[in-house]
Amino acid sequence: MTIPSNWAIWALMSAVFAALTAVFAKVGVHDVDSDLAMAIRTLVVAAVIVPFVMFSGKWSNPFQLPGNTLAFLVLSALATGASWYCYFRALQMGDVSLVAPVDKFSVVLVAVFAFAFLGERLSWREWTGIGMITGGLVLLVLRR
């Protein structure tokens, strides 16, 4: 077994924080409108990330970025906002143990979109894993 590379460690930490995010958000939307909960979350994220980037010396004028880069970052932000909007609505209505795995169906969609639009090629082993994720999701959401 090989030691995970840097990206894998960061991705694993992302998964841990995403899991905590789901649990904390489920408790947080209990007595508040999901739209307000999402807005509060977004403000907190911005309040933490912007100063972090500034104090780390990584801030630069975003309007000096190439137009294509800026356009895709804006599209990514809009997609994030739409995802969070839907996610908070789903959390308010359903069990976090079901909502979060369905939300993570994005893993399957990323592989399909990366194949279709970015030209990334996955091996049969990787496609098998994607298929297993899909199968697991179907098992989770099917009623008995």
Buried (B, 14 or more C-beta within 10 A) or exposed (E): EEEEEEEEEEEEEEEEEEEEBBEEBBEBBEEEEBEEBBBEBBEEEEEEEEEEEEEEEEEEEEEEEEEEEEEEEEEEEEEEEEEBBBBBBBBBEEEBEEBBBBBBBEEBEEBEEEBEEEEEEBEEEEBEBBEEBBEEBEEEEEEE
